[in-house]
Amino acid sequence: MQTYPTDAMLALVEQSPAAVASHNRDAWLALFARRATVEDPVGSRPVTRPPEDSIARFYDTFIAPNNIRFEVSHDFCGGNTVVRDLLIHIDMAPAVPVSVPMHLAYELTVEEYGLRIQRLAAHWELLPMVGQLLRLGMPAVPVMLSLSRRMLANLGTGGMLGFSRAALTPRRRHYRLLDELLTAINCQDATAVKRCFSGGESAIVDGGNCRIPLAALKGIRAGKRIAAGSWISASVTVAGQPGVLFGETCPRENRLLRCQLYQ
């Protein structure tokens, strides 16, 4: 796996919330590689460039009209990836604030002008955010209508349906699988850990794709957990150190395909 200097990786990633906060569309778009993908939220249909820059339309739909602030708890680097554990605050209107717990994964690549974002995967839950808007009552109605119009104009009907796919995430099933895995790890039960994985592969790897011994994970504890698409992620502590654990699930069964810990 390609690796890059940690300072350079973090410096690039930090430009994203800065450009978002200042509503600098050109600066934000310039952070992405020529062939980039944005999954926001994971589970929705990805937006890409090329052939046409749907990432720009994504910005116009979801970022440009809002005031957005990133509250970052921790950053982790592994291989070519930066993972951020954070809470995003979005003011969609003066009386319509929402806060979104999130895990962000930035996969980076090098082009002629330096590091760029190859893939941005935003792990967050769509239904709880919609629930926040509904609880705000009437002030949220024009905001939701305006968002629907922008989605239709910028993304089309197919894009709206692709975005709404994120609502189909089997959240409770993913949570149960995570709990099963963590219990097995803390019991140091290798057989039970193996049962959590599809196809008999039970390796948990670090950010550099190196296998982590089961004994090194004993005492793992999960805080914030997010089910997004076929993924489950959790803010964890291992031996007192924070991290983010990602697990990709098999769509045909409630088992993991792979699991990666960034610390």
N, C-alpha and C positions, 0 to 999 in steps of 0.2 A: 504493500500500500504506500502511495506517495505521502510524504510528510513535509510540512512547511514550518518555518520558525513560528513559535507560539506568539511572539509579540506582533508579528506581521498579520497573523490570522485574526487576532483579537482587534487589531487596529482597523482591519477591513470591516469586520462585523460591526464594530461600534459606529461606523459611518451610516449604517442603515437606520437606526433610531434617530440619529442626528438629522438625516435628510427628511425623514418622516415628520419630525417635530417642526422643522422649518418649511415644510411643504415644498421641498426642492425636488420636483419630479425628475428633472434631468439627472441630478446627482444620484438619486435612488436607482434609476434605471441603469446608470453607468456602472453600478456595482455588479451587474450580472454578466455572465459569460455570453458569448454569441449564441451558444446553444444551451440555454438554461431552462430549468423547470421550477415552478412554484406550486407547492401543494399546501393550500391555506383555506380551510383546515385539511389535514390529512384525512382521506376518505372522500373528499370532493374530487371532481375531475381536475387533473393538473392543468395549469396554464403554462404555455411554452413560448419560446422563440427558437428558430424561425418555424414556418415560413413567414407568418405574420406575427407581430409582437403583441400577443395576447397578455403578456406581462404588463405592458403599458395600459391596456384596457382594465386589467385588474387594479392597477393603481388608481385610475380615474374613478372606478366604481367604489372601492372599499377604503382607500386611504385619503384621497384628495379632499373629500368633504368633511373629514373628521379631524379633531385634535386628539393626538395619540401620544401617550407617554409610557415608556418602558420602565418598569420597576424590577431590576435584575437582582436576584439573590445570589446566583453563582454562575460562573462560566467554566466550561471544561473543554479541553482540547485533546483530540486523539486522532492520529493519522492525518487525514485531510479535512477533519470535521471539527467545528465548534458547536458545542451544545450550551444553550442558555436556559436556565431555570428562572422563570420570571412571571410577573403579573403585568398585564397590559391594561392600562386605563384609557378608555375611549369616551370622549365627549362627542356624542353624535348630534347634540343640540344643547343649549344652555341648561335645560331641565332633563336631559336624557343622558346620564352617565352610565357606563357599564364597565365592569372589571372582568377580565378574562384570564384565568389561570392557564399557563401555557408552558410547553417545552418546545424550544426552537432548535432545529438542527440545520446548520449551514455546511453543506459540502462544497469545498473550494477546489479551484483549478487555477493553473497559470496560463495566461495568454500574453500577447506581446507587451501589453501595458501593465502587467503584474497580476497579482492575485485577483480572482473574480469568483462570484458565487455561481457554482454549477447547478446546485439544487438547494432550494429552501423548503424545508418540511416543518410546518407549524402544527404541532399537536395541541389541539384544544377541542372542546366539546360544544357543538352547535346548539343543541337543545337547551342546555342551561343558560346560554347567552340569550336565546329567544325568550326563555322564561323570565330573565331579568327585564327585558323590554316590556313584556306583557304585564309584569307587576307594576311598572311605572304608569300604566293606565293611559289616559288620553294624551298626555304630552308626547308619548311614543308613537302615536298613530301616524301623524304626518311624516315622522322620520322613517317609519317602516314603509310607508307608501312611496316616499322619495327613493329609498333604497331599491324597492322593487322596480321602479321606473328606470333607474340607472342600470340595474342588472339587465333588464330587457333591452335597453338601448345599446349597452356596451358588450354584453355577452350573448344576447339572443336567447331564444327559448331553450335551446340545447344547453347553453351555458348556465342558465338558471336551474335547470333540472340536474345538471352535473354538479353544481354547488350543493344542492339540497340532498345529494346522495350521502353527505356526511351525517345526516340525521338518522341514517339506517344502522349506525354502529350498534352492535349488541353489547351495550355498556356493562350490564350486570354480569353477563357471561365472561367478559374480559376481566372484570374485577375478581370474580371467583377464581379464575385461572391464576391470576397474580397471587392471590392469597394462598392458593394451593402450592404454588412454587415457593413462596417465602417460608411457609410452614415446613416444607420438605427440606429446604436449605438449613433452616435453624435447627431441625432435628438431625441434620447431617445424614439424611436418608437418601443415598444415591439412587436407590431403586424408585423411590417416590419422585425424585427430581426427574428421572428418566421418563416416568409416566406423563409428565407435563409436556413432553416434546413429541412431535410427530416423527415417525420414521426411525426412532431409536437414537437419534443424535441429541445429546443432553448437554453440550458444551455451552457454558456462559463465557463470553470473551470480553476483553477490555476494548478501549477505543482504538487500539492498534491491532485488533483481531487476534490477540494472544489469549489462549485458554486460561481461565482463572480457576485455581484449585478450589474445590468445594469447601475445604476447611478455612480458606481465606475469606469466605463470605458469611461464616457463622456470625449471628448477631445482627444480620441485616434487618433494617426497619424501614417501612415505607410511610411517607407522609402524603403529600399531594399525589393523586393518581388521575390519569387521563386516558380515556378510551377514545381513539380516533381511527376510523376506518378499520383496517385489520390489525391495528397496533394498540398495545397497552404500554403506557410509560408511567414512571413513578419517580418522585423525588425520594431518595433513600439516604440512609446513613449506614456505613460499613466501618466498623472499628472506630466510630466517632467521626469519620470523615464523610462529608456530603458527596452525593453523586446523583446521576440520573440513569435509571435502568429502562431500556427499551426492549420490548418483546414483540416480534411479528407473529401473528397467529395464522393458523391454517384455516382457510375459509370453509373447508369441508368437515372439520372437527374442531372441538375446543381444545386445541393443543398448540404449542409453540413451534414455529419453524426455526427461529433463532432468537438469541437474547444477548444484549450487549450493554455493558456497564461503562459509563464515562465518569471518571473521578479526577 
